[in-house]
Amino acid sequence: MRFLPDAEQRAFTDALGALLAAADTPAVVREWSRGEHARGRALWARLGAAGVFGLAVPEEYGGAGRHPVELALAFVELGRHAMPGPLVETVAGAVLLDAPPHAGRFLPRLAAGEAAATVAPPGGLALDGDAAALRLALTPGGLYLATPGPVRASLDPARRLTPLTPDGAPLLTAPPYERALCWARLAVAAQALGVGLALLDRTVRYVRQRTQFGVPVGSFQAVKHRLADAKTALEFARPLVLGAAVSMRPADVAAAKLRACEAAYTTARTALHLHGAIGYTAEYDLSLWLIKARALRGAWGTPEECRELVLADALGEVTG
């Protein structure tokens, strides 16, 4: 089976890529890491106007209808450009709140990019609780609006972690967490794929320019092998991500997340090694993608959790 975007999907992702490239996302990421959200929020609104968040929102609430394939393609571009903010969490929030009366109250703003959402899983921390307008806490008692606590340090400075304290009565006592988890994992997988592709592109350009013994280091056989391994890993991950977006089976999505995140992490290690000492400097833009590849690996499900789900599905212990 061929998983290739059609002309309309390619036009959408091309326009999205052009929008993000023009926004100078590395500068936006660094400002976001310092807690300066103005440019990030402005870019967020443009993404909403472009229809990115509406891909997770039904039409009756201002969205485009649920389109997981188009959402995955969009998140590849978001990862490729290292867009900061609670992107995945906004998708998860839109799925969690897809029930009257709260859908009409919250989803139109999420779809339009007027507000970002973040979600804290049971016992966990929320991403960007200081920047999100809608903060949701999941507890054994249900889904609550919440108040953020102080920001905590993270491996990725642009992923600002925040504890949330539930407020008042639950919005929902039985939120569709498993469905939201499936959408979140798909978004993480696609984002990781985009991160890996960006790292590979940057590394290929670098080894063509850097010389040793009078020739580009990219001409060395060992370097070619490392890049070929990274390229192969990413290209094997791509159809898994798109196939999971078509089926939306939890086990398929878990497999896609596992493979895409591992491919991005492998590519990050290759990029770091082939850049040499400059790859370790935080001032160099490559670092923005390196640390994101590592952070996404455990977001919304560790590799071990995803493997367990895939194995259980293979043994017939779960249904999708």
C-alpha positions as CSV (number, residue, x, y, z in Angstrom):
1,M,0.0,0.0,0.0
2,R,1.3,3.5,-0.9
3,F,1.0,6.1,1.8
4,L,1.5,9.3,-0.2
5,P,-0.3,12.7,0.3
6,D,-2.5,13.9,-2.5
7,A,-2.2,17.2,-4.2
8,E,-4.5,19.0,-1.7
9,Q,-2.6,17.6,1.2
10,R,0.8,18.6,-0.3
11,A,-0.5,22.1,-0.9
12,F,-1.6,22.3,2.7
13,T,1.8,21.2,4.1
14,D,3.7,23.4,1.7
15,A,1.8,26.4,2.8
16,L,2.2,25.4,6.5
17,G,6.0,24.9,6.0
18,A,6.3,28.4,4.3
19,L,4.4,30.0,7.2
20,L,6.7,28.4,9.8
21,A,9.9,29.2,7.8
22,A,8.9,32.8,7.5
23,A,8.3,33.0,11.3
24,D,12.0,32.4,12.3
25,T,10.9,29.6,14.7
26,P,14.4,29.2,16.3
27,A,14.1,32.7,17.7
28,V,10.5,32.0,18.7
29,V,11.6,28.8,20.5
30,R,14.3,30.7,22.5
31,E,11.9,33.4,23.5
32,W,9.4,30.7,24.6
33,S,12.1,29.0,26.7
34,R,12.6,32.3,28.6
35,G,8.8,32.5,29.3
36,E,8.3,35.2,26.6
37,H,5.2,34.1,24.7
38,A,4.2,37.0,22.6
39,R,5.7,35.9,19.3
40,G,4.8,32.2,20.0
41,R,1.1,33.2,20.6
42,A,1.0,35.2,17.4
43,L,2.4,32.3,15.4
44,W,-0.1,30.0,17.2
45,A,-3.0,32.2,16.0
46,R,-1.7,32.0,12.4
47,L,-1.6,28.2,12.7
48,G,-5.1,28.2,14.0
49,A,-6.2,30.4,11.0
50,A,-4.5,28.0,8.7
51,G,-6.7,25.2,10.1
52,V,-4.1,23.1,12.0
53,F,-6.0,22.8,15.3
54,G,-9.4,22.5,13.6
55,L,-8.2,19.1,12.3
56,A,-9.0,17.7,15.7
57,V,-12.3,19.5,16.2
58,P,-15.8,18.5,14.7
59,E,-17.3,20.9,12.2
60,E,-20.2,21.8,14.5
61,Y,-17.7,23.4,16.9
62,G,-15.8,25.4,14.4
63,G,-13.3,22.8,13.2
64,A,-12.7,21.0,9.9
65,G,-13.9,17.7,11.3
66,R,-11.7,15.0,12.6
67,H,-8.9,14.3,10.0
68,P,-6.1,12.3,11.6
69,V,-4.1,12.0,8.3
70,E,-4.0,15.7,7.7
71,L,-3.3,16.3,11.4
72,A,-0.3,13.9,11.1
73,L,1.0,15.7,8.0
74,A,0.7,19.1,9.8
75,F,2.5,17.8,12.8
76,V,5.4,16.6,10.7
77,E,5.8,20.2,9.6
78,L,5.5,21.5,13.1
79,G,8.3,19.1,14.2
80,R,10.4,20.0,11.2
81,H,10.3,23.7,12.3
82,A,10.6,23.0,16.0
83,M,7.4,24.9,16.8
84,P,7.1,25.3,20.6
85,G,4.0,25.2,22.8
86,P,1.4,22.6,23.9
87,L,0.6,21.4,20.4
88,V,-0.1,17.8,21.3
89,E,-1.9,18.8,24.5
90,T,-4.3,21.1,22.6
91,V,-5.2,18.1,20.3
92,A,-5.7,15.9,23.4
93,G,-7.8,18.6,25.1
94,A,-10.0,18.9,22.0
95,V,-10.7,15.2,22.0
96,L,-11.3,15.1,25.8
97,L,-13.8,17.9,25.6
98,D,-15.8,16.6,22.7
99,A,-19.0,16.2,24.6
100,P,-21.9,18.6,25.4
101,P,-22.1,21.0,27.1
102,H,-18.3,21.7,27.2
103,A,-17.6,21.2,23.5
104,G,-19.5,24.3,22.6
105,R,-17.8,26.3,25.4
106,F,-14.2,25.4,24.6
107,L,-13.6,23.8,21.2
108,P,-14.3,26.8,18.9
109,R,-11.5,28.8,20.6
110,L,-9.1,25.9,20.4
111,A,-10.0,25.3,16.7
112,A,-9.4,29.0,15.8
113,G,-6.1,29.2,17.6
114,E,-7.4,31.7,20.0
115,A,-6.4,29.6,23.0
116,A,-4.0,26.7,23.7
117,A,-4.8,23.8,26.0
118,T,-2.6,21.7,28.2
119,V,-3.4,18.5,30.0
120,A,-1.8,16.9,33.1
121,P,-2.3,13.2,33.2
122,P,-2.9,11.5,36.6
123,G,0.1,12.2,38.8
124,G,1.9,14.0,36.0
125,L,2.9,17.5,35.0
126,A,1.4,19.7,32.3
127,L,3.3,21.2,29.4
128,D,3.3,25.0,29.3
129,G,0.8,25.5,32.0
130,D,1.9,29.1,32.3
131,A,1.2,29.8,28.6
132,A,-2.0,27.8,28.0
133,A,-5.4,29.5,28.4
134,L,-7.2,26.2,29.1
135,R,-5.6,23.9,31.7
136,L,-7.0,20.5,32.3
137,A,-6.1,18.0,35.0
138,L,-7.0,14.3,34.7
139,T,-7.5,12.5,38.0
140,P,-9.2,9.2,39.0
141,G,-12.3,11.4,39.6
142,G,-12.5,12.8,36.1
143,L,-11.4,15.8,34.1
144,Y,-11.1,19.2,35.9
145,L,-10.2,22.8,35.1
146,A,-7.0,23.5,37.0
147,T,-4.7,26.2,38.3
148,P,-1.0,26.0,37.4
149,G,1.8,25.9,39.9
150,P,5.4,27.1,39.4
151,V,7.3,26.2,36.2
152,R,9.8,23.4,36.6
153,A,12.9,22.8,34.6
154,S,12.9,20.3,31.7
155,L,15.4,18.6,29.5
156,D,14.1,20.8,26.7
157,P,13.9,24.4,27.9
158,A,11.1,25.1,25.5
159,R,9.0,22.3,27.1
160,R,8.1,24.1,30.4
161,L,6.5,21.7,32.8
162,T,3.9,22.8,35.3
163,P,2.0,21.0,38.1
164,L,-1.8,21.6,38.0
165,T,-4.2,21.7,40.9
166,P,-7.9,20.8,40.0
167,D,-10.5,23.4,40.7
168,G,-14.1,22.9,41.6
169,A,-16.3,20.1,40.3
170,P,-15.2,17.9,37.4
171,L,-16.1,18.9,33.9
172,L,-16.5,15.2,33.0
173,T,-16.4,12.2,35.3
174,A,-15.6,9.7,32.5
175,P,-13.6,11.6,29.9
176,P,-12.6,9.7,26.7
177,Y,-9.0,9.3,27.9
178,E,-8.0,6.4,25.7
179,R,-9.2,8.1,22.6
180,A,-7.4,11.3,23.5
181,L,-4.3,9.3,24.2
182,C,-4.4,7.7,20.8
183,W,-4.7,11.2,19.1
184,A,-1.9,12.5,21.3
185,R,0.4,9.7,20.5
186,L,-0.2,10.1,16.8
187,A,0.6,13.8,17.0
188,V,3.8,13.0,19.0
189,A,4.8,10.4,16.4
190,A,4.3,12.8,13.5
191,Q,6.1,15.6,15.3
192,A,9.1,13.3,16.1
193,L,9.2,12.3,12.4
194,G,9.5,16.0,11.5
195,V,12.2,16.6,14.1
196,G,14.2,13.7,12.7
197,L,13.8,14.9,9.1
198,A,15.0,18.4,10.1
199,L,18.0,16.9,11.9
200,L,18.9,14.8,8.9
201,D,18.6,17.7,6.5
202,R,20.8,20.0,8.6
203,T,23.4,17.3,9.1
204,V,23.6,16.5,5.4
205,R,24.1,20.2,4.6
206,Y,26.8,20.5,7.3
207,V,28.9,17.5,6.2
208,R,28.9,18.8,2.7
209,Q,30.4,22.1,3.9
210,R,32.8,20.9,6.5
211,T,36.1,19.8,5.1
212,Q,38.9,17.6,6.4
213,F,42.1,16.6,4.6
214,G,40.9,19.0,1.8
215,V,37.6,17.2,1.1
216,P,34.1,17.4,2.5
217,V,33.6,15.0,5.4
218,G,30.4,13.9,3.8
219,S,32.5,12.1,1.2
220,F,33.8,9.7,3.9
221,Q,32.3,6.2,3.8
222,A,31.7,6.1,7.5
223,V,29.8,9.3,7.4
224,K,27.7,8.1,4.5
225,H,26.8,4.9,6.4
226,R,25.7,6.9,9.5
227,L,23.5,9.1,7.4
228,A,22.1,6.2,5.4
229,D,21.1,4.4,8.6
230,A,19.3,7.6,9.9
231,K,17.5,8.1,6.5
232,T,16.4,4.4,6.5
233,A,15.0,4.6,10.0
234,L,13.0,7.8,9.2
235,E,11.7,6.4,5.9
236,F,10.6,3.2,7.7
237,A,8.8,5.3,10.3
238,R,6.9,7.5,7.8
239,P,4.5,4.8,6.5
240,L,3.9,3.6,10.0
241,V,2.8,7.1,11.1
242,L,0.6,7.6,8.0
243,G,-0.8,4.1,8.3
244,A,-1.7,4.6,12.0
245,A,-3.4,7.9,11.0
246,V,-5.6,5.9,8.6
247,S,-6.5,3.1,11.0
248,M,-6.4,5.0,14.3
249,R,-6.0,1.7,16.1
250,P,-4.3,2.2,19.5
251,A,-1.7,-0.5,18.8
252,D,-0.9,0.9,15.4
253,V,-0.5,4.4,16.8
254,A,1.7,3.0,19.6
255,A,3.9,1.3,17.0
256,A,4.1,4.4,15.0
257,K,5.1,6.5,18.0
258,L,7.7,4.0,19.0
259,R,9.3,3.8,15.6
260,A,9.2,7.5,14.8
261,C,10.6,8.6,18.2
262,E,13.3,6.0,18.0
263,A,14.2,7.1,14.5
264,A,14.3,10.7,15.5
265,Y,16.5,9.8,18.5
266,T,18.9,7.8,16.3
267,T,19.1,10.7,13.9
268,A,19.7,13.1,16.8
269,R,22.7,11.0,18.0
270,T,24.0,10.8,14.4
271,A,23.6,14.6,14.0
272,L,25.4,15.3,17.2
273,H,28.4,13.0,16.4
274,L,28.8,14.3,12.8
275,H,28.6,18.0,13.9
276,G,31.4,17.4,16.4
277,A,32.0,20.0,19.1
278,I,29.7,22.6,17.7
279,G,26.8,20.2,18.1
280,Y,27.1,20.4,21.9
281,T,26.6,24.2,22.0
282,A,23.2,25.5,23.1
283,E,23.7,28.6,21.0
284,Y,23.8,26.5,17.8
285,D,20.3,26.0,16.3
286,L,20.8,22.3,16.0
287,S,20.4,21.9,19.7
288,L,16.7,23.0,19.5
289,W,16.0,19.8,17.5
290,L,18.4,17.5,19.4
291,I,16.7,18.0,22.8
292,K,13.3,17.9,21.3
293,A,14.0,14.5,19.9
294,R,14.9,13.2,23.3
295,A,12.0,14.8,25.1
296,L,9.4,13.5,22.6
297,R,10.6,10.0,23.1
298,G,8.9,9.7,26.5
299,A,6.0,12.1,25.9
300,W,2.5,10.5,26.1
301,G,3.9,7.0,26.5
302,T,7.4,5.7,27.1
303,P,8.9,3.2,24.6
304,E,8.3,0.4,27.1
305,E,4.6,1.3,27.3
306,C,4.2,1.4,23.6
307,R,6.0,-1.9,23.2
308,E,3.7,-3.5,25.7
309,L,0.6,-2.3,23.9
310,V,1.9,-3.6,20.5
311,L,2.8,-6.9,22.0
312,A,-0.6,-7.2,23.7
313,D,-2.3,-6.5,20.4
314,A,-0.2,-9.1,18.6
315,L,-1.2,-11.7,21.3
316,G,-4.8,-10.8,20.9
317,E,-5.1,-9.2,24.3
318,V,-6.5,-5.9,23.2
319,T,-8.9,-4.7,20.5
320,G,-8.7,-1.4,18.5
